[in-house]
Amino acid sequence: MRPLEERDTDGLIALFADPELSRFHRRDLTRPDQVRELAALWRTHQGPRGTGVHVIEHDGRIAGVAHLGISTELPGDVLECGWYIAREHWGTDLAREAATSLRDTGLAMKGAVFAVVDEHDTRARRFAERLGFVDVGGGEHHGAPHRVLVALSSEPSGVHHVELWVADLAAAERTFGWLFGELGWHEYQRWERGVSWRLGNSYVVVEDSPARTGAGHDRTAPGINHLALHAGTRQDVDRVTAAAPAHGWNLMFADRHPHAGGPDHYAAYLENADGFEIELVAHQ
């Protein structure tokens, strides 16, 4: 799943040539001109990393479209998501994984994410309910009667937050801010002497506290040695690692990368100029 690009237009036209995909859409997307117009509109989206319209690729072909962003139909600053999956992938892991990824991205940002489903699209509603969405009412949305469903974060558990004290807040924000953004975290809090980033129920604080007594961080002294973060697939770890030097991070243990943690452990160990270490761990 990746952000929609102009080169995807022909693939979208082929996807929506199946009238079943747009049966509940107010546009007739079997018409190429309507797909081109909608695709151009989708590409104008501006929002945090992870939001917007994404295409779902399978074996080199566009197998679906997924979108996540601030709702234009529901009141308040709430996230709405939706997806179109090629009929050949209905009921498969591809559909479930794509929709689950969309849902989880929204939950990490807001703690709740909504889906607005046409009143008569019972198949889509059942699918959303299997993903944990709950029907909370109905109304006129997108020009027709729709059901409104919501998914909420589960009860928090595990680590609540970690707080790092730094001597140079601006420098720390440049390195940590870029890295957290690349991993799908979002800015959570900001005040005069600190900032935090959140993913799901956990967040990390970087602060130049007025109570700080030391002038620098020493990861070899008693205290926090490093933070280890989930970073997605091995390809995701490689992508972030390759870009990291341009954003203030240096690769540690380069002679043993990406197995510095052992032959069965795929990870990158990065250190910034202030001596803070981050471990990016790939899914096994």
C-alpha positions in Angstrom: 0.0 0.0 0.0 1.6 3.3 -1.1 0.4 6.9 -1.8 -1.5 7.5 -5.0 0.5 8.9 -7.9 -0.4 10.3 -11.3 1.0 7.2 -13.0 -1.7 5.1 -11.3 -4.6 6.6 -13.3 -4.7 3.9 -15.9 -4.6 1.3 -13.2 -7.5 2.9 -11.4 -9.5 3.0 -14.6 -9.0 -0.7 -15.0 -9.9 -1.3 -11.4 -13.2 0.6 -11.6 -14.2 -0.9 -14.9 -15.9 -3.5 -12.7 -19.3 -1.8 -12.1 -19.6 -3.6 -8.7 -16.9 -1.5 -7.2 -18.7 1.8 -7.7 -22.3 0.5 -7.3 -22.7 2.5 -4.1 -20.7 5.5 -5.2 -22.4 8.7 -6.4 -20.1 8.8 -9.4 -20.2 6.3 -12.2 -16.6 5.2 -12.0 -16.9 2.8 -15.0 -16.5 6.0 -16.9 -12.7 6.8 -17.4 -13.4 10.6 -17.3 -14.9 10.2 -13.9 -12.0 8.2 -12.6 -9.5 10.7 -13.9 -11.4 13.6 -12.3 -11.6 11.8 -8.9 -8.0 10.7 -9.0 -6.9 14.3 -9.6 -9.0 15.3 -6.6 -7.5 12.6 -4.5 -4.0 13.7 -5.3 -4.6 17.1 -3.8 -5.0 15.7 -0.3 -2.8 17.4 2.3 -2.5 15.8 5.7 -0.2 14.0 8.2 1.9 11.0 7.1 -0.3 8.0 6.6 -3.4 9.9 5.6 -4.6 10.5 2.1 -5.4 8.1 -0.7 -3.3 5.0 -1.2 -3.3 2.3 -3.9 -3.0 -1.4 -2.9 -0.7 -3.3 -5.3 -0.7 -7.0 -5.8 1.6 -8.8 -8.2 2.4 -5.5 -9.9 -1.3 -4.5 -10.5 -3.5 -2.1 -8.6 -5.8 -4.3 -6.5 -7.6 -1.6 -4.6 -7.7 1.9 -3.2 -7.7 2.9 0.5 -8.3 6.4 2.0 -7.9 7.9 5.4 -8.4 11.6 6.4 -10.4 14.1 8.3 -14.0 13.5 7.6 -16.0 16.0 5.5 -19.3 14.3 6.4 -19.1 13.8 10.2 -19.0 16.6 12.8 -15.8 17.4 14.7 -12.1 16.7 13.9 -12.6 13.0 13.3 -10.9 10.5 10.9 -12.9 8.7 8.3 -11.5 5.7 6.3 -12.7 3.6 3.4 -11.5 1.2 0.8 -12.3 -0.3 -2.6 -10.9 -3.8 -3.2 -11.0 -5.7 -6.6 -13.6 -8.3 -6.5 -11.1 -11.1 -7.0 -9.7 -10.3 -3.6 -12.9 -10.1 -1.7 -12.8 -12.4 1.3 -9.0 -12.8 1.1 -6.1 -11.8 3.4 -5.3 -8.9 1.1 -8.5 -7.2 1.8 -8.3 -7.8 5.5 -4.7 -6.7 5.8 -5.2 -3.5 3.8 -8.3 -2.5 5.7 -6.7 -3.4 9.1 -3.6 -1.3 8.3 -5.9 1.6 7.5 -7.8 1.2 10.7 -4.7 0.8 12.9 -3.1 4.0 11.3 -6.3 5.9 12.2 -6.4 4.5 15.7 -2.8 5.5 16.3 -3.5 9.1 15.3 -6.8 9.7 17.0 -7.8 6.7 19.1 -11.0 6.4 17.0 -11.6 6.0 13.3 -15.0 6.1 11.4 -16.3 4.3 8.3 -19.3 5.6 6.5 -21.0 2.8 4.5 -24.0 3.0 2.2 -27.2 1.8 3.8 -27.7 -0.9 1.2 -24.1 -2.2 1.1 -24.5 -5.0 3.6 -21.4 -6.8 2.4 -19.1 -3.9 3.2 -20.8 -3.3 6.5 -20.3 -6.9 7.6 -16.7 -6.7 6.6 -16.1 -3.6 8.6 -17.8 -5.2 11.6 -15.4 -8.2 11.4 -12.6 -5.6 11.7 -14.0 -4.3 14.9 -16.1 -1.4 13.7 -19.4 -0.9 15.5 -22.6 0.6 13.9 -23.4 3.8 15.9 -26.2 5.2 13.7 -27.2 6.4 10.3 -27.9 9.5 8.3 -27.6 11.3 5.0 -24.0 11.2 4.0 -22.3 11.5 0.6 -25.7 12.2 -1.0 -27.5 9.0 0.2 -28.5 7.2 3.4 -25.4 5.7 5.1 -24.5 3.8 8.2 -21.8 5.3 10.5 -19.4 2.8 12.1 -16.6 3.5 14.5 -13.5 1.5 15.7 -12.0 2.5 19.0 -8.6 1.7 20.6 -8.6 -1.2 23.0 -7.9 -0.7 26.7 -4.4 0.7 27.1 -1.7 -1.6 28.4 2.1 -1.8 28.4 4.3 1.2 28.3 2.4 4.5 28.8 5.3 6.9 27.8 9.0 7.4 27.9 10.6 10.8 28.7 14.0 11.8 27.4 15.8 14.9 28.7 18.0 16.7 26.2 20.4 19.6 26.3 19.5 20.9 22.8 15.8 20.6 22.2 15.9 22.0 18.6 18.6 19.5 17.6 16.8 16.6 19.2 13.5 17.6 17.5 15.2 17.6 14.1 16.4 14.0 14.5 13.7 12.4 16.6 10.9 14.3 14.7 12.0 13.0 11.4 12.5 9.4 12.6 9.2 9.2 14.4 7.4 10.6 11.3 9.0 8.0 9.1 7.8 5.3 11.5 4.2 6.5 11.4 4.1 8.3 14.7 2.5 11.7 15.0 3.2 14.8 17.0 1.1 14.6 20.2 2.1 17.5 22.6 4.1 20.6 22.3 5.2 23.2 24.9 8.0 25.8 25.3 10.6 23.2 26.4 9.4 20.0 25.0 7.6 18.0 22.3 6.2 14.4 22.2 5.3 11.9 19.5 2.6 9.2 19.8 1.8 5.8 18.3 -1.3 4.0 19.6 -1.4 4.3 23.4 2.3 5.0 23.9 4.3 8.2 23.4 7.8 9.5 23.7 8.7 12.9 25.2 11.8 14.9 24.4 12.3 17.8 26.8 14.9 20.3 27.9 13.7 20.4 31.5 14.6 23.4 33.7 15.4 20.7 36.3 18.1 19.1 34.1 21.5 19.1 35.8 23.7 17.4 33.2 25.0 18.8 29.9 24.8 15.7 27.8 23.5 12.1 27.4 25.7 9.1 28.1 24.0 5.9 27.0 26.8 3.8 28.8 25.9 5.3 32.2 23.2 3.9 34.4 19.8 4.8 32.9 18.3 4.4 29.4 20.7 2.8 27.0 18.5 3.0 23.9 14.9 2.9 22.6 13.9 -0.1 20.4 11.0 0.6 18.1 8.9 -1.5 15.7 9.8 -0.4 12.2 7.7 -2.5 9.9 9.1 -4.8 7.3 12.8 -5.4 6.5 12.3 -3.2 3.5 11.0 -0.4 5.8 14.1 -0.8 8.0 16.3 -0.6 5.0 14.5 2.5 3.6 14.7 4.5 6.9 18.3 3.4 7.5 19.3 4.6 4.0 17.7 8.0 4.6 18.8 8.4 8.2 22.3 10.0 7.7 20.7 13.0 6.0 18.6 13.6 9.1 21.3 13.4 11.8 21.5 9.7 12.4 24.6 7.5 12.0 24.5 3.7 11.6 26.1 1.8 14.5 27.8 -1.6 14.2 27.9 -1.2 10.4 30.1 -4.2 10.0 27.4 -6.4 11.5 24.3 -4.6 10.1 21.5 -5.7 9.9 22.2 -8.6 12.2 24.1 -6.8 15.0 21.5 -8.2 17.4 22.0 -11.8 16.3 21.5 -13.8 13.1 17.8 -14.1 13.6 17.2 -10.4 14.5 16.9 -7.9 11.7 17.4 -4.4 12.9 19.2 -1.1 12.5 21.0 0.7 15.4 21.2 4.4 14.9 22.8 7.2 17.0 22.4 10.9 16.7 25.0 13.6 17.5 23.8 13.8 21.1 24.5 10.1 21.7 20.9 8.9 21.8 20.5 5.4 20.3 17.5 4.0 18.5 17.0 0.4 17.4 14.7 -0.1 14.5 13.3 -3.7 14.6 11.8 -5.4 11.6 8.9 -7.9 11.8 10.1 -11.5 12.0 
